[in-house]
Amino acid sequence: MRKLLVAVGILLLAGCAQQKTQEGFPVFQNMGNPLITDKFTADPAPMVYNDTLFLYVGHDEYYEGQDTASGGKEFNITEWLCYSTTDMQTWTDYGSVLKPTDFSWAVGEAWASQVIEKNGKFYYYTTVQGGEPYVGKAIGVAVGDSPTGPFKDAIGKPLVCDTMTSNGARGWWNDIDPTVLIDGEGQAWMCWGNGTCFLARLKPNMTELDGEIQVVDLPKYVEGPWLHKHGDLYYLTYASMGVDREVVSYATAPSVAGPWTYQGELTGMAENSFTIHPGIVEFKGKWYLFYHNATLTLGGHEGAIGRRSVCVEELFYNSDGTIRVVEQTKKGVSNLSK
Ligand code: FUB
């Protein structure tokens, strides 16, 4: 009898380890931070649709020689991955849902991106490296009929390329990290940029800019803007320069058009990571801050600038609309006892 019980136990454990959804996608449990432990992941972008939270990330990939590379070659990100959950504990892994090379005019570099839904269509705003004649970092937009794709280039050219913005701070690579929000009046806005925070309206088709590109002046702004609304306030959260690495800061405004009021730092620096990259969402009555650090070791390769790991913490607002400073923890939002 004892042997039988042990055998059943082993089978159950094996079954758990290989748990899959009906569609055959692998499932895993939230064991604390980092959230995803079988791949290096970065630049989290959460989206809630129909009681499910979808999480889009860039796949940081190790390559031979990565540790000795310089000149920005530390990143090797060739695809975006998608995950989902209905309870923040059990997660489904959909694998790769889009690649920069799905844009015929792009040559690589799946940097930070965001998906948003409008009228049953899912718009994937991406950072990529443009090829001729769009050389430099550029923003592409792909569209799909489901949150997990397939996604197709919506316009056959960049939505934003280097010639459309000033070549001030960070020059040819300042057009990165798009974030999109549809405001209370139904107006869609896109914010992006490294070194400069750009802001523009989108036309109702979501695939064309509407009017001038403006600049939002934010203290110590580096990159990774994220737009969201809580109550009557709009929030522009972003990676700012901390002591020697990025931290997350934020500003608030009565409308996305501004004026934006700086509210201070929301986090400290991420462990072992120069970058941090915020993504904020409300899900089932709670608010979450997704970010990345570089604490995971995989295949003998320690976390590093191009080997980051997505994490998540709960976010709490004060009654005046400011947000409580977020402590970066190992437990994150897992059900683990500590
Ligand atoms: O992942 C590449 C770049 O690093 C992103 O676009 C930035 O936000 C930073 O996280």
Boltz pocket constraint, residues with backbone or C-beta under 6 A from the ligand:
constraints:
  - pocket:
      binder: B
      contacts: [[A, 42], [A, 43], [A, 58], [A, 75], [A, 77], [A, 110], [A, 111], [A, 112], [A, 127], [A, 176], [A, 177], [A, 223], [A, 224], [A, 275], [A, 276], [A, 277]]
      max_distance: 6.0
